[in-house]
Each structure stands twice: as C-alpha cells, then as structure tokens.
C-alpha cells in the first residue's frame, strides 16, 4: 500500500514533519530553555537555532523536490 504512493509524498510528509517539529520546539517554555544558563542571552535560546536549521532543511527539500 505505501509502496504504491508517489515518491513526492515522502517529500511532503518530511516537510510536514519538520513543520510539526518547529511548532513543538516553540512550545517549550522560556524558563526551561534558559535553566542553568548564567545569563538570558538571546543566542542561548536553542529554539532559535532549531528554527534556523529547520528552515535550512525545508529550503533543501524545496530545492531538490
């Protein structure tokens, strides 16, 4: 059944998966992100880094789709 689906579906499912992951990352409370950090510098927020990496990945998927 899954083998009968077009190859593009795998690409679309991957994109949806990355978008869901991006939403889940931003649901993490800010207090937990900065727990144990000596300061609340913006570069320490891993949600921003995760979003940048997800955008790069989505760009690659859109270019090579």
PQR file with spaces between the fields and no chain letter, atoms N, CA, C, O and H, PARSE charges and radii, in Angstrom:
ATOM       1  N    UNK     1       0.819   -1.189    0.000 -0.4000 1.5000
ATOM       2  CA   UNK     1       0.000    0.000    0.000 -0.0000 2.0000
ATOM       3  C    UNK     1       0.867    1.260    0.000  0.5500 1.7000
ATOM       4  O    UNK     1       0.666    2.143   -0.834 -0.5500 1.4000
ATOM       5  N    UNK     2       1.820    1.354    0.914 -0.4000 1.5000
ATOM       6  CA   UNK     2       2.676    2.532    0.962 -0.0000 2.0000
ATOM       7  C    UNK     2       3.589    2.572   -0.268  0.5500 1.7000
ATOM       8  O    UNK     2       3.924    3.651   -0.757 -0.5500 1.4000
ATOM       9  H    UNK     2       1.983    0.637    1.591  0.4000 1.0000
ATOM      10  N    UNK     3       3.984    1.419   -0.758 -0.4000 1.5000
ATOM      11  CA   UNK     3       4.846    1.353   -1.930 -0.0000 2.0000
ATOM      12  C    UNK     3       4.182    1.871   -3.188  0.5500 1.7000
ATOM      13  O    UNK     3       4.866    2.168   -4.167 -0.5500 1.4000
ATOM      14  H    UNK     3       3.713    0.542   -0.361  0.4000 1.0000
ATOM      15  N    UNK     4       2.875    1.983   -3.181 -0.4000 1.5000
ATOM      16  CA   UNK     4       2.137    2.466   -4.351 -0.0000 2.0000
ATOM      17  C    UNK     4       2.035    3.985   -4.403  0.5500 1.7000
ATOM      18  O    UNK     4       1.645    4.548   -5.426 -0.5500 1.4000
ATOM      19  H    UNK     4       2.320    1.741   -2.385  0.4000 1.0000
ATOM      20  N    UNK     5       2.383    4.648   -3.308 -0.4000 1.5000
ATOM      21  CA   UNK     5       2.298    6.097   -3.276 -0.0000 2.0000
ATOM      22  C    UNK     5       3.419    6.722   -4.100  0.5500 1.7000
ATOM      23  O    UNK     5       4.509    6.156   -4.193 -0.5500 1.4000
ATOM      24  H    UNK     5       2.700    4.191   -2.477  0.4000 1.0000
ATOM      25  N    UNK     6       3.159    7.891   -4.703 -0.4000 1.5000
ATOM      26  CA   UNK     6       4.229    8.567   -5.448 -0.0000 2.0000
ATOM      27  C    UNK     6       5.361    8.992   -4.515  0.5500 1.7000
ATOM      28  O    UNK     6       5.151    9.189   -3.318 -0.5500 1.4000
ATOM      29  H    UNK     6       2.274    8.350   -4.628  0.4000 1.0000
ATOM      30  N    UNK     7       6.555    9.131   -5.073 -0.4000 1.5000
ATOM      31  CA   UNK     7       7.736    9.494   -4.291 -0.0000 2.0000
ATOM      32  C    UNK     7       7.582   10.891   -3.685  0.5500 1.7000
ATOM      33  O    UNK     7       8.139   11.161   -2.621 -0.5500 1.4000
ATOM      34  H    UNK     7       6.725    8.971   -6.045  0.4000 1.0000
ATOM      35  N    UNK     8       6.840   11.777   -4.341 -0.4000 1.5000
ATOM      36  CA   UNK     8       6.660   13.132   -3.824 -0.0000 2.0000
ATOM      37  C    UNK     8       6.009   13.129   -2.443  0.5500 1.7000
ATOM      38  O    UNK     8       6.236   14.039   -1.646 -0.5500 1.4000
ATOM      39  H    UNK     8       6.387   11.558   -5.206  0.4000 1.0000
ATOM      40  N    UNK     9       5.210   12.121   -2.165 -0.4000 1.5000
ATOM      41  CA   UNK     9       4.536   12.052   -0.864 -0.0000 2.0000
ATOM      42  C    UNK     9       5.536   11.960    0.283  0.5500 1.7000
ATOM      43  O    UNK     9       5.310   12.530    1.350 -0.5500 1.4000
ATOM      44  H    UNK     9       5.026   11.383   -2.813  0.4000 1.0000
ATOM      45  N    UNK    10       6.628   11.254    0.069 -0.4000 1.5000
ATOM      46  CA   UNK    10       7.658   11.169    1.111 -0.0000 2.0000
ATOM      47  C    UNK    10       8.229   12.558    1.384  0.5500 1.7000
ATOM      48  O    UNK    10       8.486   12.910    2.535 -0.5500 1.4000
ATOM      49  H    UNK    10       6.811   10.791   -0.798  0.4000 1.0000
ATOM      50  N    UNK    11       8.424   13.338    0.340 -0.4000 1.5000
ATOM      51  CA   UNK    11       8.924   14.700    0.496 -0.0000 2.0000
ATOM      52  C    UNK    11       7.918   15.552    1.263  0.5500 1.7000
ATOM      53  O    UNK    11       8.302   16.293    2.167 -0.5500 1.4000
ATOM      54  H    UNK    11       8.215   13.052   -0.595  0.4000 1.0000
ATOM      55  N    UNK    12       6.649   15.458    0.916 -0.4000 1.5000
ATOM      56  CA   UNK    12       5.618   16.237    1.603 -0.0000 2.0000
ATOM      57  C    UNK    12       5.485   15.826    3.067  0.5500 1.7000
ATOM      58  O    UNK    12       5.318   16.679    3.940 -0.5500 1.4000
ATOM      59  H    UNK    12       6.337   14.856    0.181  0.4000 1.0000
ATOM      60  N    UNK    13       5.557   14.538    3.335 -0.4000 1.5000
ATOM      61  CA   UNK    13       5.483   14.074    4.721 -0.0000 2.0000
ATOM      62  C    UNK    13       6.678   14.556    5.542  0.5500 1.7000
ATOM      63  O    UNK    13       6.536   14.882    6.720 -0.5500 1.4000
ATOM      64  H    UNK    13       5.693   13.846    2.626  0.4000 1.0000
ATOM      65  N    UNK    14       7.843   14.600    4.921 -0.4000 1.5000
ATOM      66  CA   UNK    14       9.026   15.113    5.614 -0.0000 2.0000
ATOM      67  C    UNK    14       8.865   16.591    5.930  0.5500 1.7000
ATOM      68  O    UNK    14       9.217   17.037    7.022 -0.5500 1.4000
ATOM      69  H    UNK    14       7.958   14.335    3.964  0.4000 1.0000
ATOM      70  N    UNK    15       8.335   17.351    4.981 -0.4000 1.5000
ATOM      71  CA   UNK    15       8.121   18.779    5.211 -0.0000 2.0000
ATOM      72  C    UNK    15       7.130   18.992    6.346  0.5500 1.7000
ATOM      73  O    UNK    15       7.362   19.827    7.220 -0.5500 1.4000
ATOM      74  H    UNK    15       8.049   16.989    4.094  0.4000 1.0000
ATOM      75  N    UNK    16       6.042   18.255    6.345 -0.4000 1.5000
ATOM      76  CA   UNK    16       5.052   18.366    7.417 -0.0000 2.0000
ATOM      77  C    UNK    16       5.679   17.981    8.756  0.5500 1.7000
ATOM      78  O    UNK    16       5.405   18.614    9.776 -0.5500 1.4000
ATOM      79  H    UNK    16       5.853   17.576    5.635  0.4000 1.0000
ATOM      80  N    UNK    17       6.509   16.959    8.756 -0.4000 1.5000
ATOM      81  CA   UNK    17       7.187   16.538    9.979 -0.0000 2.0000
ATOM      82  C    UNK    17       8.093   17.631   10.530  0.5500 1.7000
ATOM      83  O    UNK    17       8.108   17.877   11.736 -0.5500 1.4000
ATOM      84  H    UNK    17       6.732   16.444    7.928  0.4000 1.0000
ATOM      85  N    UNK    18       8.849   18.289    9.652 -0.4000 1.5000
ATOM      86  CA   UNK    18       9.714   19.377   10.102 -0.0000 2.0000
ATOM      87  C    UNK    18       8.906   20.559   10.614  0.5500 1.7000
ATOM      88  O    UNK    18       9.301   21.195   11.591 -0.5500 1.4000
ATOM      89  H    UNK    18       8.837   18.089    8.672  0.4000 1.0000
ATOM      90  N    UNK    19       7.791   20.863    9.978 -0.4000 1.5000
ATOM      91  CA   UNK    19       6.941   21.961   10.455 -0.0000 2.0000
ATOM      92  C    UNK    19       6.362   21.644   11.831  0.5500 1.7000
ATOM      93  O    UNK    19       6.305   22.516   12.698 -0.5500 1.4000
ATOM      94  H    UNK    19       7.470   20.346    9.184  0.4000 1.0000
ATOM      95  N    UNK    20       5.935   20.405   12.031 -0.4000 1.5000
ATOM      96  CA   UNK    20       5.424   19.990   13.349 -0.0000 2.0000
ATOM      97  C    UNK    20       6.530   20.083   14.403  0.5500 1.7000
ATOM      98  O    UNK    20       6.289   20.525   15.526 -0.5500 1.4000
ATOM      99  H    UNK    20       5.981   19.697   11.326  0.4000 1.0000
ATOM     100  N    UNK    21       7.727   19.669   14.037 -0.4000 1.5000
ATOM     101  CA   UNK    21       8.863   19.762   14.956 -0.0000 2.0000
ATOM     102  C    UNK    21       9.153   21.218   15.323  0.5500 1.7000
ATOM     103  O    UNK    21       9.461   21.521   16.475 -0.5500 1.4000
ATOM     104  H    UNK    21       7.922   19.309   13.124  0.4000 1.0000
ATOM     105  N    UNK    22       9.053   22.115   14.344 -0.4000 1.5000
ATOM     106  CA   UNK    22       9.253   23.530   14.614 -0.0000 2.0000
ATOM     107  C    UNK    22       8.229   24.083   15.584  0.5500 1.7000
ATOM     108  O    UNK    22       8.564   24.891   16.451 -0.5500 1.4000
ATOM     109  H    UNK    22       8.803   21.869   13.407  0.4000 1.0000
ATOM     110  N    UNK    23       6.986   23.656   15.445 -0.4000 1.5000
ATOM     111  CA   UNK    23       5.938   24.101   16.372 -0.0000 2.0000
ATOM     112  C    UNK    23       6.207   23.542   17.768  0.5500 1.7000
ATOM     113  O    UNK    23       6.080   24.260   18.760 -0.5500 1.4000
ATOM     114  H    UNK    23       6.714   23.000   14.740  0.4000 1.0000
ATOM     115  N    UNK    24       6.572   22.283   17.845 -0.4000 1.5000
ATOM     116  CA   UNK    24       6.834   21.663   19.150 -0.0000 2.0000
ATOM     117  C    UNK    24       7.999   22.331   19.877  0.5500 1.7000
ATOM     118  O    UNK    24       7.967   22.479   21.099 -0.5500 1.4000
ATOM     119  H    UNK    24       6.675   21.700   17.039  0.4000 1.0000
ATOM     120  N    UNK    25       9.018   22.732   19.134 -0.4000 1.5000
ATOM     121  CA   UNK    25      10.171   23.392   19.748 -0.0000 2.0000
ATOM     122  C    UNK    25       9.746   24.691   20.420  0.5500 1.7000
ATOM     123  O    UNK    25      10.228   25.012   21.506 -0.5500 1.4000
ATOM     124  H    UNK    25       9.043   22.612   18.141  0.4000 1.0000
ATOM     125  N    UNK    26       8.840   25.446   19.779 -0.4000 1.5000
ATOM     126  CA   UNK    26       8.415   26.730   20.339 -0.0000 2.0000
ATOM     127  C    UNK    26       7.408   26.571   21.463  0.5500 1.7000
ATOM     128  O    UNK    26       7.047   27.561   22.099 -0.5500 1.4000
ATOM     129  H    UNK    26       8.448   25.184   18.896  0.4000 1.0000
ATOM     130  N    UNK    27       6.945   25.364   21.726 -0.4000 1.5000
ATOM     131  CA   UNK    27       6.059   25.128   22.865 -0.0000 2.0000
ATOM     132  C    UNK    27       6.829   24.936   24.169  0.5500 1.7000
ATOM     133  O    UNK    27       6.232   24.893   25.244 -0.5500 1.4000
ATOM     134  H    UNK    27       7.239   24.560   21.209  0.4000 1.0000
ATOM     135  N    UNK    28       8.147   24.822   24.074 -0.4000 1.5000
ATOM     136  CA   UNK    28       8.977   24.675   25.273 -0.0000 2.0000
ATOM     137  C    UNK    28       9.039   26.028   25.976  0.5500 1.7000
ATOM     138  O    UNK    28       9.366   27.032   25.343 -0.5500 1.4000
ATOM     139  H    UNK    28       8.632   24.856   23.200  0.4000 1.0000
ATOM     140  N    UNK    29       8.731   26.073   27.268 -0.4000 1.5000
ATOM     141  CA   UNK    29       8.728   27.353   27.982 -0.0000 2.0000
ATOM     142  C    UNK    29      10.116   27.991   28.039  0.5500 1.7000
ATOM     143  O    UNK    29      11.132   27.300   28.107 -0.5500 1.4000
ATOM     144  H    UNK    29       8.464   25.258   27.782  0.4000 1.0000
ATOM     145  N    UNK    30      10.135   29.306   28.011 -0.4000 1.5000
ATOM     146  CA   UNK    30      11.389   30.057   28.023 -0.0000 2.0000
ATOM     147  C    UNK    30      12.195   29.776   29.291  0.5500 1.7000
ATOM     148  O    UNK    30      13.424   29.741   29.245 -0.5500 1.4000
ATOM     149  H    UNK    30       9.309   29.868   27.956  0.4000 1.0000
ATOM     150  N    UNK    31      11.518   29.576   30.415 -0.4000 1.5000
ATOM     151  CA   UNK    31      12.218   29.291   31.670 -0.0000 2.0000
ATOM     152  C    UNK    31      13.012   27.993   31.576  0.5500 1.7000
ATOM     153  O    UNK    31      14.104   27.889   32.134 -0.5500 1.4000
ATOM     154  H    UNK    31      10.519   29.604   30.452  0.4000 1.0000
ATOM     155  N    UNK    32      12.471   27.012   30.876 -0.4000 1.5000
ATOM     156  CA   UNK    32      13.168   25.744   30.729 -0.0000 2.0000
ATOM     157  C    UNK    32      14.344   25.871   29.769  0.5500 1.7000
ATOM     158  O    UNK    32      15.373   25.219   29.944 -0.5500 1.4000
ATOM     159  H    UNK    32      11.584   27.097   30.423  0.4000 1.0000
ATOM     160  N    UNK    33      14.184   26.712   28.758 -0.4000 1.5000
ATOM     161  CA   UNK    33      15.266   26.904   27.784 -0.0000 2.0000
ATOM     162  C    UNK    33      16.489   27.508   28.457  0.5500 1.7000
ATOM     163  O    UNK    33      17.619   27.102   28.184 -0.5500 1.4000
ATOM     164  H    UNK    33      13.348   27.242   28.616  0.4000 1.0000
ATOM     165  N    UNK    34      16.262   28.479   29.336 -0.4000 1.5000
ATOM     166  CA   UNK    34      17.364   29.179   29.985 -0.0000 2.0000
ATOM     167  C    UNK    34      17.741   28.596   31.344  0.5500 1.7000
ATOM     168  O    UNK    34      18.539   29.195   32.064 -0.5500 1.4000
ATOM     169  H    UNK    34      15.344   28.809   29.558  0.4000 1.0000
ATOM     170  N    UNK    35      17.193   27.457   31.707 -0.4000 1.5000
ATOM     171  CA   UNK    35      17.504   26.846   33.003 -0.0000 2.0000
ATOM     172  C    UNK    35      18.997   26.521   33.085  0.5500 1.7000
ATOM     173  O    UNK    35      19.546   25.841   32.217 -0.5500 1.4000
ATOM     174  H    UNK    35      16.544   26.970   31.122  0.4000 1.0000
ATOM     175  N    UNK    36      19.627   27.004   34.115 -0.4000 1.5000
ATOM     176  CA   UNK    36      21.046   26.734   34.334 -0.0000 2.0000
ATOM     177  C    UNK    36      21.983   27.636   33.550  0.5500 1.7000
ATOM     178  O    UNK    36      23.201   27.527   33.699 -0.5500 1.4000
ATOM     179  H    UNK    36      19.181   27.556   34.820  0.4000 1.0000
ATOM     180  N    UNK    37      21.452   28.520   32.722 -0.4000 1.5000
ATOM     181  CA   UNK    37      22.304   29.426   31.947 -0.0000 2.0000
ATOM     182  C    UNK    37      22.727   30.604   32.821  0.5500 1.7000
ATOM     183  O    UNK    37      21.927   31.095   33.617 -0.5500 1.4000
ATOM     184  H    UNK    37      20.464   28.609   32.601  0.4000 1.0000
ATOM     185  N    UNK    38      23.970   31.064   32.686 -0.4000 1.5000
ATOM     186  CA   UNK    38      24.424   32.185   33.506 -0.0000 2.0000
ATOM     187  C    UNK    38      23.718   33.500   33.164  0.5500 1.7000
ATOM     188  O    UNK    38      23.606   34.382   34.015 -0.5500 1.4000
ATOM     189  H    UNK    38      24.620   30.665   32.040  0.4000 1.0000
ATOM     190  N    UNK    39      23.249   33.632   31.942 -0.4000 1.5000
ATOM     191  CA   UNK    39      22.501   34.824   31.556 -0.0000 2.0000
ATOM     192  C    UNK    39      21.431   34.415   30.540  0.5500 1.7000
ATOM     193  O    UNK    39      21.402   33.274   30.078 -0.5500 1.4000
ATOM     194  H    UNK    39      23.340   32.916   31.251  0.4000 1.0000
ATOM     195  N    UNK    40      20.564   35.351   30.204 -0.4000 1.5000
ATOM     196  CA   UNK    40      19.494   35.049   29.258 -0.0000 2.0000
ATOM     197  C    UNK    40      19.807   35.661   27.893  0.5500 1.7000
ATOM     198  O    UNK    40      18.955   36.289   27.264 -0.5500 1.4000
ATOM     199  H    UNK    40      20.587   36.278   30.579  0.4000 1.0000
ATOM     200  N    UNK    41      21.049   35.462   27.454 -0.4000 1.5000
ATOM     201  CA   UNK    41      21.450   35.968   26.146 -0.0000 2.0000
ATOM     202  C    UNK    41      20.631   35.273   25.057  0.5500 1.7000
ATOM     203  O    UNK    41      20.361   34.074   25.121 -0.5500 1.4000
ATOM     204  H    UNK    41      21.741   34.952   27.965  0.4000 1.0000
ATOM     205  N    UNK    42      20.254   36.054   24.075 -0.4000 1.5000
ATOM     206  CA   UNK    42      19.369   35.521   23.028 -0.0000 2.0000
ATOM     207  C    UNK    42      20.007   34.371   22.248  0.5500 1.7000
ATOM     208  O    UNK    42      19.303   33.483   21.767 -0.5500 1.4000
ATOM     209  H    UNK    42      20.474   37.028   24.023  0.4000 1.0000
ATOM     210  N    UNK    43      21.323   34.383   22.123 -0.4000 1.5000
ATOM     211  CA   UNK    43      21.974   33.328   21.353 -0.0000 2.0000
ATOM     212  C    UNK    43      21.914   31.977   22.058  0.5500 1.7000
ATOM     213  O    UNK    43      22.169   30.946   21.435 -0.5500 1.4000
ATOM     214  H    UNK    43      21.895   35.104   22.514  0.4000 1.0000
ATOM     215  N    UNK    44      21.580   31.966   23.349 -0.4000 1.5000
ATOM     216  CA   UNK    44      21.469   30.704   24.089 -0.0000 2.0000
ATOM     217  C    UNK    44      20.127   30.010   23.858  0.5500 1.7000
ATOM     218  O    UNK    44      19.961   28.854   24.247 -0.5500 1.4000
ATOM     219  H    UNK    44      21.373   32.803   23.855  0.4000 1.0000
ATOM     220  N    UNK    45      19.180   30.687   23.240 -0.4000 1.5000
ATOM     221  CA   UNK    45      17.855   30.122   23.023 -0.0000 2.0000
ATOM     222  C    UNK    45      17.933   29.095   21.885  0.5500 1.7000
ATOM     223  O    UNK    45      18.003   29.461   20.712 -0.5500 1.4000
ATOM     224  H    UNK    45      19.315   31.626   22.924  0.4000 1.0000
ATOM     225  N    UNK    46      17.921   27.820   22.246 -0.4000 1.5000
ATOM     226  CA   UNK    46      18.067   26.781   21.230 -0.0000 2.0000
ATOM     227  C    UNK    46      16.852   26.698   20.314  0.5500 1.7000
ATOM     228  O    UNK    46      16.923   26.073   19.256 -0.5500 1.4000
ATOM     229  H    UNK    46      17.864   27.523   23.199  0.4000 1.0000
ATOM     230  N    UNK    47      15.747   27.314   20.698 -0.4000 1.5000
ATOM     231  CA   UNK    47      14.575   27.320   19.818 -0.0000 2.0000
ATOM     232  C    UNK    47      14.867   28.104   18.549  0.5500 1.7000
ATOM     233  O    UNK    47      14.405   27.745   17.467 -0.5500 1.4000
ATOM     234  H    UNK    47      15.690   27.822   21.558  0.4000 1.0000
ATOM     235  N    UNK    48      15.635   29.174   18.687 -0.4000 1.5000
ATOM     236  CA   UNK    48      16.008   29.957   17.508 -0.0000 2.0000
ATOM     237  C    UNK    48      16.917   29.144   16.595  0.5500 1.7000
ATOM     238  O    UNK    48      16.731   29.116   15.379 -0.5500 1.4000
ATOM     239  H    UNK    48      16.011   29.466   19.567  0.4000 1.0000
ATOM     240  N    UNK    49      17.904   28.481   17.200 -0.4000 1.5000
ATOM     241  CA   UNK    49      18.828   27.661   16.413 -0.0000 2.0000
ATOM     242  C    UNK    49      18.085   26.511   15.718  0.5500 1.7000
ATOM     243  O    UNK    49      18.354   26.202   14.557 -0.5500 1.4000
ATOM     244  H    UNK    49      18.055   28.503   18.189  0.4000 1.0000
ATOM     245  N    UNK    50      17.161   25.890   16.431 -0.4000 1.5000
ATOM     246  CA   UNK    50      16.391   24.794   15.828 -0.0000 2.0000
ATOM     247  C    UNK    50      15.553   25.308   14.669  0.5500 1.7000
ATOM     248  O    UNK    50      15.432   24.635   13.645 -0.5500 1.4000
ATOM     249  H    UNK    50      16.942   26.141   17.374  0.4000 1.0000
ATOM     250  N    UNK    51      14.972   26.494   14.818 -0.4000 1.5000
ATOM     251  CA   UNK    51      14.153   27.060   13.749 -0.0000 2.0000
ATOM     252  C    UNK    51      15.002   27.385   12.527  0.5500 1.7000
ATOM     253  O    UNK    51      14.574   27.155   11.396 -0.5500 1.4000
ATOM     254  H    UNK    51      15.070   27.041   15.650  0.4000 1.0000
ATOM     255  N    UNK    52      16.192   27.914   12.742 -0.4000 1.5000
ATOM     256  CA   UNK    52      17.093   28.202   11.618 -0.0000 2.0000
ATOM     257  C    UNK    52      17.447   26.914   10.880  0.5500 1.7000
ATOM     258  O    UNK    52      17.414   26.868    9.650 -0.5500 1.4000
ATOM     259  H    UNK    52      16.540   28.101   13.661  0.4000 1.0000
ATOM     260  N    UNK    53      17.783   25.881   11.627 -0.4000 1.5000
ATOM     261  CA   UNK    53      18.134   24.608   10.992 -0.0000 2.0000
ATOM     262  C    UNK    53      16.945   23.986   10.257  0.5500 1.7000
ATOM     263  O    UNK    53      17.113   23.406    9.185 -0.5500 1.4000
ATOM     264  H    UNK    53      17.810   25.919   12.626  0.4000 1.0000
ATOM     265  N    UNK    54      15.764   24.103   10.823 -0.4000 1.5000
ATOM     266  CA   UNK    54      14.566   23.582   10.162 -0.0000 2.0000
ATOM     267  C    UNK    54      14.306   24.353    8.872  0.5500 1.7000
ATOM     268  O    UNK    54      13.937   23.755    7.861 -0.5500 1.4000
ATOM     269  H    UNK    54      15.628   24.575   11.694  0.4000 1.0000
ATOM     270  N    UNK    55      14.493   25.672    8.893 -0.4000 1.5000
ATOM     271  CA   UNK    55      14.310   26.469    7.675 -0.0000 2.0000
ATOM     272  C    UNK    55      15.312   26.074    6.594  0.5500 1.7000
ATOM     273  O    UNK    55      14.959   25.990    5.418 -0.5500 1.4000
ATOM     274  H    UNK    55      14.792   26.157    9.714  0.4000 1.0000
ATOM     275  N    UNK    56      16.549   25.835    6.988 -0.4000 1.5000
ATOM     276  CA   UNK    56      17.547   25.377    6.022 -0.0000 2.0000
ATOM     277  C    UNK    56      17.140   24.039    5.432  0.5500 1.7000
ATOM     278  O    UNK    56      17.234   23.829    4.223 -0.5500 1.4000
ATOM     279  H    UNK    56      16.835   25.903    7.943  0.4000 1.0000
ATOM     280  N    UNK    57      16.688   23.136    6.288 -0.4000 1.5000
ATOM     281  CA   UNK    57      16.268   21.821    5.818 -0.0000 2.0000
ATOM     282  C    UNK    57      15.079   21.929    4.870  0.5500 1.7000
ATOM     283  O    UNK    57      15.043   21.258    3.838 -0.5500 1.4000
ATOM     284  H    UNK    57      16.611   23.306    7.270  0.4000 1.0000
ATOM     285  N    UNK    58      14.117   22.762    5.212 -0.4000 1.5000
ATOM     286  CA   UNK    58      12.952   22.961    4.347 -0.0000 2.0000
ATOM     287  C    UNK    58      13.369   23.587    3.014  0.5500 1.7000
ATOM     288  O    UNK    58      12.810   23.261    1.967 -0.5500 1.4000
ATOM     289  H    UNK    58      14.146   23.307    6.050  0.4000 1.0000
ATOM     290  N    UNK    59      14.342   24.474    3.059 -0.4000 1.5000
ATOM     291  CA   UNK    59      14.873   25.043    1.803 -0.0000 2.0000
ATOM     292  C    UNK    59      15.491   23.984    0.923  0.5500 1.7000
ATOM     293  O    UNK    59      15.285   23.982   -0.290 -0.5500 1.4000
ATOM     294  H    UNK    59      14.796   24.739    3.910  0.4000 1.0000
ATOM     295  N    UNK    60      16.245   23.085    1.520 -0.4000 1.5000
ATOM     296  CA   UNK    60      16.838   21.992    0.758 -0.0000 2.0000
ATOM     297  C    UNK    60      15.770   21.073    0.159  0.5500 1.7000
ATOM     298  O    UNK    60      15.883   20.640   -0.988 -0.5500 1.4000
ATOM     299  H    UNK    60      16.413   23.086    2.506  0.4000 1.0000
ATOM     300  N    UNK    61      14.739   20.783    0.946 -0.4000 1.5000
ATOM     301  CA   UNK    61      13.658   19.937    0.445 -0.0000 2.0000
ATOM     302  C    UNK    61      12.928   20.611   -0.695  0.5500 1.7000
ATOM     303  O    UNK    61      12.503   19.941   -1.636 -0.5500 1.4000
ATOM     304  H    UNK    61      14.647   21.135    1.878  0.4000 1.0000
ATOM     305  N    UNK    62      12.771   21.927   -0.632 -0.4000 1.5000
ATOM     306  CA   UNK    62      12.042   22.606   -1.703 -0.0000 2.0000
ATOM     307  C    UNK    62      12.893   22.712   -2.979  0.5500 1.7000
ATOM     308  O    UNK    62      12.362   22.664   -4.089 -0.5500 1.4000
ATOM     309  H    UNK    62      13.116   22.471    0.133  0.4000 1.0000
ATOM     310  N    UNK    63      14.211   22.857   -2.813 -0.4000 1.5000
ATOM     311  CA   UNK    63      15.082   22.946   -3.990 -0.0000 2.0000
ATOM     312  C    UNK    63      15.188   21.602   -4.691  0.5500 1.7000
ATOM     313  O    UNK    63      15.149   21.543   -5.920 -0.5500 1.4000
ATOM     314  H    UNK    63      14.643   22.896   -1.912  0.4000 1.0000
ATOM     315  N    UNK    64      15.319   20.531   -3.936 -0.4000 1.5000
ATOM     316  CA   UNK    64      15.549   19.206   -4.526 -0.0000 2.0000
ATOM     317  C    UNK    64      14.291   18.370   -4.641  0.5500 1.7000
ATOM     318  O    UNK    64      14.374   17.155   -4.817 -0.5500 1.4000
ATOM     319  H    UNK    64      15.350   20.579   -2.938  0.4000 1.0000
ATOM     320  N    UNK    65      13.127   18.997   -4.545 -0.4000 1.5000
ATOM     321  CA   UNK    65      11.861   18.262   -4.643 -0.0000 2.0000
ATOM     322  C    UNK    65      11.576   17.835   -6.064  0.5500 1.7000
ATOM     323  O    UNK    65      10.550   17.205   -6.326 -0.5500 1.4000
ATOM     324  H    UNK    65      13.060   19.984   -4.403  0.4000 1.0000
